[in-house]
Amino acid sequence: MAWNEPGGKDKDPWGGGGKNNDGPPDLDEAFKKLQEKLNGLFGGGSGGKGSNENSGGGFGGILVVLAVVALIIYGIAGIYQVDAKERAVVLQFGAFQEIKDSGLRWNAPIISQVFKVNVTTESQYPARGLMLTQDESIVELPLTVQYNVADVKAYVLNVKDPEISLRHATDSAIRHVIGSTELNQVLSEGRQKIAAEVKMRLQTYLDNYGTGILVRDVNIQEGRPPEEVRAAFDDVIKAKEDEERLKNEAQAYANAVIPEARGRAQRMIEEAEAYRAEVVARAEGESDRFERLLAEYKRAPAVTRERLYIETLERVMGNTSKVMVDVEGGNNMLYLPLDRMVQQGSAAPATNTPTTLREIPRQESMPSNIRREIR
């Protein structure tokens, strides 16, 4: 039966003997018994008597309880969680011990230190500043550095503050590159080359420092001059745009004129070549004709002479419409209207009017003075 039921007076819920107790259990007595058991477990005395001894045993029991609670808190404090995108660097008494992956981990507090570092997420560091270019011009250039942690151990142990080292290295790299670049390249098409060179130089600096940071990319935004001289820079850019436009127009005009001029020159060259070939061919033909005529003249001089005479008269008089012939013994001149004779000959071909020189009477039928003039 229960200790507080009738007939159960000798029962003690705290394990006491057959002590007669008609009332409810004494809490002080129960606490003393629990303290004695704890002291027995941890080596404390349990048989002492007197007020001094009881008070000393109670203080020792409290210390033991506090020690157990502190031990539990110490164990709980050493538990930590490493995320999937993190790595944990464990230092024991300040010296590197190990690198732990993701999961639920425990390390002894005070003795060990744990540094959790995000190694997968890419961080960004924006920077800007006024810099001096190679041609001694001031330009404001904003940029963004994208990076992540590649070596966790180096990131935690080698440098006190890797983020500050990254900023200093970025400032040094960008100023070195801009200082060796002209303003026109910074403000226009040279930004891609500048970004690549800054990335390479920045990564070299970070590797030399041993920061464990890997630079993923460097994005350089549009450079602009300081506000104090922005108007002058805008005028310069506008002048350069006008210059480029005029160059393009001049090039387009040259592309239209030069081929035409070359075509005309080629045509003139071909005409000259054709004229040269014509003159040479004509000269060769005349030379060949003269040689053949000379051969005929040597075989029949009289006939050849008369033929040449007739052909010459026909060629000379064929170019004019009028012929004046001197008459012997008088001042009158014989006028032969060849144009009318030709017209009459074409209108009335049955007449006896001579139409060609071959129909004109020969020298024997001409007056003596005409024959003399002809000779």
VEXMILO-170135 format. One record per residue (C-alpha): residue number from 1; residue in three letters; x, y, z. Coordinates in Angstrom, 2 decimals. Example, Ala and Ser with C-alpha at 12.3 -4.5 7.8 and 13.67 -1.06 7.14 Angstrom:
2
+-----+------+---------+---------+---------+
: seq : type :       X :       Y :       Z :
+-----+------+---------+---------+---------+
:   1 :  Ala :   12.30 :   -4.50 :    7.80 :
:   2 :  Ser :   13.67 :   -1.06 :    7.14 :
+-----+------+---------+---------+---------+
***
This chain:
375
+-----+------+---------+---------+---------+
: seq : type :       X :       Y :       Z :
+-----+------+---------+---------+---------+
:   1 :  Met :    0.00 :    0.00 :    0.00 :
:   2 :  Ala :    1.01 :    3.66 :   -0.34 :
:   3 :  Trp :    3.04 :    5.28 :    2.38 :
:   4 :  Asn :    0.36 :    7.82 :    3.17 :
:   5 :  Glu :   -2.47 :    5.29 :    3.45 :
:   6 :  Pro :   -3.63 :    3.97 :    6.79 :
:   7 :  Gly :   -1.46 :    1.17 :    7.99 :
:   8 :  Gly :    1.51 :    2.37 :    5.98 :
:   9 :  Lys :    3.18 :    4.52 :    8.59 :
:  10 :  Asp :    6.42 :    2.61 :    8.44 :
:  11 :  Lys :    6.81 :    3.20 :    4.70 :
:  12 :  Asp :    9.22 :    5.97 :    3.62 :
:  13 :  Pro :    9.13 :    7.07 :   -0.03 :
:  14 :  Trp :   12.82 :    8.08 :    0.20 :
:  15 :  Gly :   13.94 :    4.62 :    1.23 :
:  16 :  Gly :   14.04 :    5.21 :    5.03 :
:  17 :  Gly :   13.82 :    2.46 :    7.58 :
:  18 :  Gly :   10.99 :    1.70 :    9.86 :
:  19 :  Lys :   10.86 :    5.14 :   11.43 :
:  20 :  Asn :    7.50 :    5.95 :   12.92 :
:  21 :  Asn :    6.09 :    9.04 :   11.22 :
:  22 :  Asp :    2.46 :    9.87 :   11.38 :
:  23 :  Gly :    2.65 :   13.11 :    9.33 :
:  24 :  Pro :    3.68 :   13.96 :    5.80 :
:  25 :  Pro :    7.33 :   13.38 :    4.80 :
:  26 :  Asp :    9.90 :   15.96 :    5.89 :
:  27 :  Leu :   11.37 :   17.73 :    2.86 :
:  28 :  Asp :   14.57 :   18.58 :    4.65 :
:  29 :  Glu :   15.06 :   14.97 :    5.54 :
:  30 :  Ala :   14.42 :   13.87 :    1.94 :
:  31 :  Phe :   16.88 :   16.46 :    0.59 :
:  32 :  Lys :   19.52 :   15.34 :    3.08 :
:  33 :  Lys :   19.09 :   11.73 :    1.99 :
:  34 :  Leu :   19.44 :   12.71 :   -1.70 :
:  35 :  Gln :   22.53 :   14.70 :   -0.86 :
:  36 :  Glu :   24.02 :   11.77 :    0.99 :
:  37 :  Lys :   23.46 :    9.50 :   -1.98 :
:  38 :  Leu :   25.12 :   11.99 :   -4.31 :
:  39 :  Asn :   28.02 :   12.33 :   -1.94 :
:  40 :  Gly :   28.30 :    8.58 :   -1.90 :
:  41 :  Leu :   28.40 :    8.49 :   -5.68 :
:  42 :  Phe :   31.10 :   11.16 :   -5.95 :
:  43 :  Gly :   33.14 :   10.08 :   -2.95 :
:  44 :  Gly :   31.63 :   12.37 :   -0.30 :
:  45 :  Gly :   31.13 :   11.26 :    3.32 :
:  46 :  Ser :   27.69 :   10.18 :    4.53 :
:  47 :  Gly :   28.08 :    9.21 :    8.16 :
:  48 :  Gly :   28.89 :   12.56 :    9.77 :
:  49 :  Lys :   26.66 :   14.13 :   12.35 :
:  50 :  Gly :   26.15 :   17.57 :   13.75 :
:  51 :  Ser :   25.18 :   20.83 :   12.26 :
:  52 :  Asn :   28.67 :   21.68 :   10.90 :
:  53 :  Glu :   29.01 :   18.35 :    9.22 :
:  54 :  Asn :   25.56 :   18.55 :    7.66 :
:  55 :  Ser :   26.19 :   22.03 :    6.31 :
:  56 :  Gly :   29.57 :   21.00 :    4.82 :
:  57 :  Gly :   28.02 :   17.97 :    3.14 :
:  58 :  Gly :   25.24 :   20.14 :    1.68 :
:  59 :  Phe :   27.71 :   22.63 :    0.15 :
:  60 :  Gly :   29.69 :   19.80 :   -1.45 :
:  61 :  Gly :   26.55 :   18.35 :   -2.94 :
:  62 :  Ile :   25.65 :   21.70 :   -4.48 :
:  63 :  Leu :   29.08 :   21.90 :   -6.05 :
:  64 :  Val :   28.65 :   18.47 :   -7.53 :
:  65 :  Val :   25.27 :   19.41 :   -8.99 :
:  66 :  Leu :   26.73 :   22.58 :  -10.40 :
:  67 :  Ala :   29.61 :   20.61 :  -11.86 :
:  68 :  Val :   27.20 :   18.18 :  -13.54 :
:  69 :  Val :   25.13 :   21.05 :  -14.94 :
:  70 :  Ala :   28.28 :   22.83 :  -16.16 :
:  71 :  Leu :   29.47 :   19.62 :  -17.80 :
:  72 :  Ile :   26.15 :   19.28 :  -19.59 :
:  73 :  Ile :   26.28 :   22.90 :  -20.74 :
:  74 :  Tyr :   29.87 :   22.44 :  -21.88 :
:  75 :  Gly :   28.92 :   19.42 :  -23.96 :
:  76 :  Ile :   25.97 :   21.22 :  -25.53 :
:  77 :  Ala :   28.09 :   24.28 :  -26.27 :
:  78 :  Gly :   30.47 :   22.19 :  -28.37 :
:  79 :  Ile :   27.78 :   21.09 :  -30.79 :
:  80 :  Tyr :   27.56 :   23.03 :  -34.07 :
:  81 :  Gln :   26.11 :   22.59 :  -37.56 :
:  82 :  Val :   28.15 :   22.94 :  -40.78 :
:  83 :  Asp :   25.97 :   23.88 :  -43.74 :
:  84 :  Ala :   26.28 :   22.19 :  -47.14 :
:  85 :  Lys :   27.84 :   25.31 :  -48.70 :
:  86 :  Glu :   30.29 :   25.76 :  -45.82 :
:  87 :  Arg :   33.55 :   24.25 :  -44.61 :
:  88 :  Ala :   34.74 :   24.39 :  -40.98 :
:  89 :  Val :   38.37 :   24.95 :  -40.01 :
:  90 :  Val :   39.15 :   23.52 :  -36.55 :
:  91 :  Leu :   42.01 :   24.93 :  -34.48 :
:  92 :  Gln :   43.15 :   23.21 :  -31.29 :
:  93 :  Phe :   45.06 :   25.47 :  -28.90 :
:  94 :  Gly :   45.52 :   27.88 :  -31.83 :
:  95 :  Ala :   47.09 :   25.28 :  -34.16 :
:  96 :  Phe :   45.40 :   23.87 :  -37.27 :
:  97 :  Gln :   43.80 :   20.49 :  -36.64 :
:  98 :  Glu :   41.41 :   19.65 :  -39.49 :
:  99 :  Ile :   38.80 :   20.82 :  -42.02 :
: 100 :  Lys :   35.30 :   19.44 :  -41.54 :
: 101 :  Asp :   32.60 :   19.10 :  -44.17 :
: 102 :  Ser :   28.89 :   19.68 :  -43.79 :
: 103 :  Gly :   26.95 :   17.95 :  -41.02 :
: 104 :  Leu :   26.37 :   18.02 :  -37.24 :
: 105 :  Arg :   29.75 :   18.36 :  -35.52 :
: 106 :  Trp :   31.17 :   18.64 :  -31.98 :
: 107 :  Asn :   34.37 :   20.16 :  -30.73 :
: 108 :  Ala :   35.50 :   20.87 :  -27.22 :
: 109 :  Pro :   34.86 :   24.52 :  -26.42 :
: 110 :  Ile :   37.74 :   26.66 :  -25.13 :
: 111 :  Ile :   40.21 :   24.00 :  -26.25 :
: 112 :  Ser :   39.18 :   24.19 :  -29.92 :
: 113 :  Gln :   38.08 :   26.99 :  -32.16 :
: 114 :  Val :   35.85 :   26.52 :  -35.20 :
: 115 :  Phe :   35.75 :   28.93 :  -38.17 :
: 116 :  Lys :   32.97 :   28.31 :  -40.68 :
: 117 :  Val :   33.56 :   29.71 :  -44.19 :
: 118 :  Asn :   31.17 :   29.84 :  -47.15 :
: 119 :  Val :   33.01 :   28.30 :  -50.11 :
: 120 :  Thr :   30.32 :   28.06 :  -52.80 :
: 121 :  Thr :   28.56 :   31.44 :  -52.90 :
: 122 :  Glu :   30.21 :   34.07 :  -55.08 :
: 123 :  Ser :   30.65 :   37.34 :  -53.25 :
: 124 :  Gln :   30.94 :   40.77 :  -54.83 :
: 125 :  Tyr :   33.11 :   43.69 :  -53.90 :
: 126 :  Pro :   32.28 :   47.05 :  -55.53 :
: 127 :  Ala :   34.98 :   49.71 :  -55.83 :
: 128 :  Arg :   35.42 :   53.09 :  -57.45 :
: 129 :  Gly :   37.87 :   55.94 :  -57.39 :
: 130 :  Leu :   39.62 :   58.73 :  -59.28 :
: 131 :  Met :   42.67 :   57.52 :  -61.18 :
: 132 :  Leu :   45.33 :   59.07 :  -63.41 :
: 133 :  Thr :   45.72 :   57.65 :  -66.93 :
: 134 :  Gln :   48.86 :   57.38 :  -69.02 :
: 135 :  Asp :   48.16 :   60.67 :  -70.82 :
: 136 :  Glu :   47.77 :   62.43 :  -67.45 :
: 137 :  Ser :   43.97 :   62.60 :  -67.50 :
: 138 :  Ile :   41.76 :   61.98 :  -64.47 :
: 139 :  Val :   38.99 :   59.41 :  -64.81 :
: 140 :  Glu :   36.50 :   57.89 :  -62.40 :
: 141 :  Leu :   36.17 :   54.15 :  -62.96 :
: 142 :  Pro :   33.66 :   51.97 :  -61.03 :
: 143 :  Leu :   34.18 :   48.20 :  -61.03 :
: 144 :  Thr :   32.88 :   45.05 :  -59.34 :
: 145 :  Val :   35.02 :   42.06 :  -58.31 :
: 146 :  Gln :   33.32 :   38.65 :  -58.11 :
: 147 :  Tyr :   35.16 :   36.08 :  -55.98 :
: 148 :  Asn :   34.82 :   33.05 :  -53.72 :
: 149 :  Val :   37.00 :   31.10 :  -51.29 :
: 150 :  Ala :   39.10 :   28.41 :  -52.95 :
: 151 :  Asp :   41.43 :   27.49 :  -50.04 :
: 152 :  Val :   39.69 :   27.52 :  -46.65 :
: 153 :  Lys :   42.82 :   26.90 :  -44.62 :
: 154 :  Ala :   44.72 :   29.77 :  -46.25 :
: 155 :  Tyr :   41.69 :   32.04 :  -45.97 :
: 156 :  Val :   41.47 :   31.47 :  -42.17 :
: 157 :  Leu :   45.13 :   31.20 :  -41.18 :
: 158 :  Asn :   47.37 :   33.14 :  -43.58 :
: 159 :  Val :   45.76 :   36.60 :  -43.51 :
: 160 :  Lys :   44.16 :   38.36 :  -40.59 :
: 161 :  Asp :   41.39 :   39.98 :  -42.66 :
: 162 :  Pro :   41.20 :   38.65 :  -46.25 :
: 163 :  Glu :   38.44 :   41.10 :  -47.24 :
: 164 :  Ile :   40.64 :   44.11 :  -46.46 :
: 165 :  Ser :   43.53 :   42.50 :  -48.33 :
: 166 :  Leu :   41.23 :   42.01 :  -51.33 :
: 167 :  Arg :   40.26 :   45.70 :  -51.30 :
: 168 :  His :   43.85 :   46.87 :  -51.09 :
: 169 :  Ala :   44.95 :   44.48 :  -53.84 :
: 170 :  Thr :   42.06 :   45.59 :  -56.09 :
: 171 :  Asp :   42.93 :   49.25 :  -55.64 :
: 172 :  Ser :   46.58 :   48.57 :  -56.45 :
: 173 :  Ala :   45.82 :   46.46 :  -59.53 :
: 174 :  Ile :   43.31 :   48.85 :  -61.10 :
: 175 :  Arg :   45.55 :   51.88 :  -60.55 :
: 176 :  His :   48.52 :   50.09 :  -62.07 :
: 177 :  Val :   46.56 :   49.12 :  -65.19 :
: 178 :  Ile :   44.83 :   52.50 :  -65.65 :
: 179 :  Gly :   48.15 :   54.28 :  -65.17 :
: 180 :  Ser :   49.51 :   52.51 :  -68.26 :
: 181 :  Thr :   46.39 :   53.07 :  -70.42 :
: 182 :  Glu :   45.31 :   56.15 :  -72.35 :
: 183 :  Leu :   42.04 :   57.90 :  -71.58 :
: 184 :  Asn :   40.46 :   57.05 :  -74.93 :
: 185 :  Gln :   40.91 :   53.33 :  -74.27 :
: 186 :  Val :   39.45 :   53.64 :  -70.77 :
: 187 :  Leu :   36.34 :   55.48 :  -71.92 :
: 188 :  Ser :   35.63 :   53.44 :  -75.06 :
: 189 :  Glu :   36.53 :   50.04 :  -76.42 :
: 190 :  Gly :   39.45 :   49.19 :  -74.13 :
: 191 :  Arg :   37.43 :   48.20 :  -71.07 :
: 192 :  Gln :   37.40 :   44.46 :  -71.85 :
: 193 :  Lys :   41.18 :   44.38 :  -72.11 :
: 194 :  Ile :   41.53 :   46.44 :  -68.93 :
: 195 :  Ala :   39.20 :   44.08 :  -67.01 :
: 196 :  Ala :   41.17 :   41.00 :  -68.10 :
: 197 :  Glu :   44.48 :   42.58 :  -67.11 :
: 198 :  Val :   43.11 :   43.73 :  -63.74 :
: 199 :  Lys :   41.78 :   40.22 :  -63.02 :
: 200 :  Met :   45.14 :   38.59 :  -63.79 :
: 201 :  Arg :   47.12 :   41.11 :  -61.74 :
: 202 :  Leu :   44.65 :   40.95 :  -58.80 :
: 203 :  Gln :   44.80 :   37.16 :  -58.69 :
: 204 :  Thr :   48.60 :   37.34 :  -58.65 :
: 205 :  Tyr :   48.53 :   39.70 :  -55.68 :
: 206 :  Leu :   46.07 :   37.51 :  -53.75 :
: 207 :  Asp :   48.15 :   34.38 :  -54.42 :
: 208 :  Asn :   51.27 :   36.13 :  -53.18 :
: 209 :  Tyr :   49.45 :   37.15 :  -50.00 :
: 210 :  Gly :   48.13 :   33.59 :  -49.55 :
: 211 :  Thr :   44.53 :   34.71 :  -48.99 :
: 212 :  Gly :   42.93 :   31.61 :  -50.52 :
: 213 :  Ile :   40.56 :   33.83 :  -52.57 :
: 214 :  Leu :   39.82 :   32.99 :  -56.21 :
: 215 :  Val :   38.77 :   35.91 :  -58.45 :
: 216 :  Arg :   35.97 :   34.80 :  -60.77 :
: 217 :  Asp :   35.46 :   37.95 :  -62.79 :
: 218 :  Val :   36.12 :   41.69 :  -62.87 :
: 219 :  Asn :   33.36 :   43.86 :  -64.36 :
: 220 :  Ile :   34.38 :   47.39 :  -65.28 :
: 221 :  Gln :   31.49 :   49.75 :  -65.79 :
: 222 :  Glu :   31.50 :   52.77 :  -68.04 :
: 223 :  Gly :   34.28 :   55.14 :  -67.09 :
: 224 :  Arg :   33.46 :   58.79 :  -66.74 :
: 225 :  Pro :   35.43 :   61.95 :  -66.06 :
: 226 :  Pro :   35.09 :   63.93 :  -62.84 :
: 227 :  Glu :   32.04 :   66.12 :  -62.52 :
: 228 :  Glu :   34.15 :   69.27 :  -62.59 :
: 229 :  Val :   35.34 :   68.63 :  -66.16 :
: 230 :  Arg :   32.46 :   66.56 :  -67.51 :
: 231 :  Ala :   31.33 :   69.30 :  -69.93 :
: 232 :  Ala :   34.79 :   69.54 :  -71.49 :
: 233 :  Phe :   35.00 :   65.75 :  -71.83 :
: 234 :  Asp :   31.58 :   65.67 :  -73.50 :
: 235 :  Asp :   32.79 :   68.23 :  -76.03 :
: 236 :  Val :   35.88 :   66.16 :  -76.72 :
: 237 :  Ile :   33.83 :   63.00 :  -77.23 :
: 238 :  Lys :   31.45 :   64.86 :  -79.55 :
: 239 :  Ala :   34.40 :   66.18 :  -81.57 :
: 240 :  Lys :   35.80 :   62.67 :  -81.89 :
: 241 :  Glu :   32.42 :   61.39 :  -83.04 :
: 242 :  Asp :   32.26 :   64.17 :  -85.65 :
: 243 :  Glu :   35.77 :   63.29 :  -86.76 :
: 244 :  Glu :   34.83 :   59.65 :  -87.15 :
: 245 :  Arg :   31.69 :   60.60 :  -89.07 :
: 246 :  Leu :   33.64 :   62.84 :  -91.46 :
: 247 :  Lys :   36.19 :   60.09 :  -91.98 :
: 248 :  Asn :   33.43 :   57.68 :  -92.88 :
: 249 :  Glu :   31.88 :   60.15 :  -95.32 :
: 250 :  Ala :   35.25 :   60.81 :  -96.93 :
: 251 :  Gln :   35.89 :   57.10 :  -97.21 :
: 252 :  Ala :   32.48 :   56.58 :  -98.81 :
: 253 :  Tyr :   33.19 :   59.38 : -101.32 :
: 254 :  Ala :   36.60 :   57.89 : -102.09 :
: 255 :  Asn :   35.03 :   54.49 : -102.59 :
: 256 :  Ala :   32.64 :   56.02 : -105.12 :
: 257 :  Val :   35.15 :   58.24 : -106.99 :
: 258 :  Ile :   38.26 :   56.08 : -107.12 :
: 259 :  Pro :   36.69 :   53.13 : -108.98 :
: 260 :  Glu :   35.14 :   55.52 : -111.50 :
: 261 :  Ala :   38.46 :   57.27 : -112.05 :
: 262 :  Arg :   40.22 :   53.95 : -112.40 :
: 263 :  Gly :   37.61 :   52.89 : -114.95 :
: 264 :  Arg :   38.15 :   56.04 : -116.98 :
: 265 :  Ala :   41.90 :   55.60 : -116.80 :
: 266 :  Gln :   41.59 :   52.02 : -117.94 :
: 267 :  Arg :   39.32 :   53.09 : -120.81 :
: 268 :  Met :   41.82 :   55.75 : -121.90 :
: 269 :  Ile :   44.64 :   53.22 : -121.74 :
: 270 :  Glu :   42.66 :   50.78 : -123.85 :
: 271 :  Glu :   41.77 :   53.53 : -126.36 :
: 272 :  Ala :   45.42 :   54.52 : -126.58 :
: 273 :  Glu :   46.39 :   50.91 : -127.11 :
: 274 :  Ala :   43.76 :   50.60 : -129.83 :
: 275 :  Tyr :   44.95 :   53.82 : -131.49 :
: 276 :  Arg :   48.53 :   52.64 : -131.35 :
: 277 :  Ala :   47.56 :   49.32 : -132.87 :
: 278 :  Glu :   45.55 :   51.13 : -135.56 :
: 279 :  Val :   48.42 :   53.49 : -136.47 :
: 280 :  Val :   50.93 :   50.69 : -136.54 :
: 281 :  Ala :   48.63 :   48.55 : -138.66 :
: 282 :  Arg :   47.93 :   51.46 : -141.02 :
: 283 :  Ala :   51.65 :   52.23 : -141.31 :
: 284 :  Glu :   52.44 :   48.62 : -141.95 :
: 285 :  Gly :   49.68 :   48.50 : -144.56 :
: 286 :  Glu :   50.94 :   51.64 : -146.29 :
: 287 :  Ser :   54.45 :   50.29 : -146.25 :
: 288 :  Asp :   53.31 :   47.00 : -147.72 :
: 289 :  Arg :   51.19 :   48.86 : -150.31 :
: 290 :  Phe :   54.15 :   51.03 : -151.31 :
: 291 :  Glu :   56.40 :   48.00 : -151.70 :
: 292 :  Arg :   53.86 :   46.30 : -153.91 :
: 293 :  Leu :   53.30 :   49.49 : -155.90 :
: 294 :  Leu :   57.03 :   49.85 : -156.40 :
: 295 :  Ala :   57.20 :   46.36 : -157.74 :
: 296 :  Glu :   54.37 :   47.11 : -160.20 :
: 297 :  Tyr :   56.03 :   50.40 : -161.20 :
: 298 :  Lys :   59.24 :   48.60 : -162.01 :
: 299 :  Arg :   57.39 :   46.22 : -164.31 :
: 300 :  Ala :   55.20 :   48.91 : -166.05 :
: 301 :  Pro :   56.31 :   52.46 : -165.29 :
: 302 :  Ala :   54.05 :   54.29 : -167.75 :
: 303 :  Val :   50.87 :   52.53 : -166.85 :
: 304 :  Thr :   51.61 :   52.84 : -163.15 :
: 305 :  Arg :   52.38 :   56.53 : -163.47 :
: 306 :  Glu :   49.14 :   57.25 : -165.31 :
: 307 :  Arg :   47.17 :   55.24 : -162.78 :
: 308 :  Leu :   48.75 :   57.13 : -159.90 :
: 309 :  Tyr :   47.98 :   60.40 : -161.62 :
: 310 :  Ile :   44.32 :   59.57 : -162.10 :
: 311 :  Glu :   43.91 :   58.26 : -158.55 :
: 312 :  Thr :   45.58 :   61.37 : -157.14 :
: 313 :  Leu :   43.30 :   63.71 : -159.10 :
: 314 :  Glu :   40.29 :   61.75 : -158.11 :
: 315 :  Arg :   41.29 :   61.86 : -154.44 :
: 316 :  Val :   42.08 :   65.60 : -154.49 :
: 317 :  Met :   39.11 :   66.75 : -156.51 :
: 318 :  Gly :   36.75 :   64.39 : -154.79 :
: 319 :  Asn :   36.97 :   66.49 : -151.62 :
: 320 :  Thr :   35.74 :   69.73 : -153.27 :
: 321 :  Ser :   32.61 :   70.75 : -155.13 :
: 322 :  Lys :   34.28 :   73.32 : -157.42 :
: 323 :  Val :   37.28 :   73.24 : -159.76 :
: 324 :  Met :   38.91 :   76.33 : -161.44 :
: 325 :  Val :   40.91 :   75.69 : -164.63 :
: 326 :  Asp :   43.14 :   78.35 : -166.25 :
: 327 :  Val :   42.57 :   79.03 : -169.99 :
: 328 :  Glu :   45.56 :   79.63 : -172.27 :
: 329 :  Gly :   45.72 :   83.06 : -173.96 :
: 330 :  Gly :   43.17 :   84.84 : -171.80 :
: 331 :  Asn :   42.18 :   85.90 : -168.32 :
: 332 :  Asn :   39.15 :   83.68 : -168.21 :
: 333 :  Met :   39.13 :   80.57 : -166.11 :
: 334 :  Leu :   37.11 :   77.49 : -166.71 :
: 335 :  Tyr :   34.74 :   76.74 : -163.86 :
: 336 :  Leu :   33.60 :   73.21 : -163.38 :
: 337 :  Pro :   30.64 :   73.01 : -160.95 :
: 338 :  Leu :   31.16 :   69.46 : -159.88 :
: 339 :  Asp :   28.41 :   69.57 : -157.27 :
: 340 :  Arg :   25.82 :   70.52 : -159.83 :
: 341 :  Met :   27.24 :   68.05 : -162.27 :
: 342 :  Val :   26.88 :   65.33 : -159.69 :
: 343 :  Gln :   23.33 :   66.42 : -158.87 :
: 344 :  Gln :   22.42 :   66.54 : -162.54 :
: 345 :  Gly :   24.03 :   63.19 : -163.05 :
: 346 :  Ser :   21.95 :   61.71 : -160.26 :
: 347 :  Ala :   18.79 :   63.40 : -161.57 :
: 348 :  Ala :   19.37 :   62.57 : -165.31 :
: 349 :  Pro :   21.85 :   59.74 : -165.63 :
: 350 :  Ala :   21.27 :   59.54 : -169.42 :
: 351 :  Thr :   23.01 :   62.87 : -170.12 :
: 352 :  Asn :   26.54 :   63.09 : -171.37 :
: 353 :  Thr :   27.75 :   65.21 : -168.40 :
: 354 :  Pro :   30.76 :   63.56 : -166.88 :
: 355 :  Thr :   30.16 :   62.54 : -163.27 :
: 356 :  Thr :   33.55 :   61.15 : -162.35 :
: 357 :  Leu :   37.09 :   62.07 : -163.12 :
: 358 :  Arg :   37.48 :   58.95 : -165.18 :
: 359 :  Glu :   34.94 :   60.42 : -167.66 :
: 360 :  Ile :   36.88 :   63.73 : -168.04 :
: 361 :  Pro :   38.79 :   63.84 : -171.37 :
: 362 :  Arg :   42.36 :   62.77 : -171.26 :
: 363 :  Gln :   45.27 :   65.15 : -171.63 :
: 364 :  Glu :   45.51 :   64.78 : -175.40 :
: 365 :  Ser :   42.03 :   66.30 : -175.87 :
: 366 :  Met :   42.68 :   69.17 : -173.42 :
: 367 :  Pro :   44.06 :   72.56 : -174.47 :
: 368 :  Ser :   47.79 :   72.96 : -174.29 :
: 369 :  Asn :   47.70 :   75.41 : -171.41 :
: 370 :  Ile :   45.59 :   73.01 : -169.31 :
: 371 :  Arg :   47.92 :   70.17 : -170.09 :
: 372 :  Arg :   50.85 :   72.35 : -169.10 :
: 373 :  Glu :   49.26 :   73.26 : -165.79 :
: 374 :  Ile :   48.48 :   69.67 : -165.06 :
: 375 :  Arg :   52.07 :   68.70 : -165.77 :
+-----+------+---------+---------+---------+
***
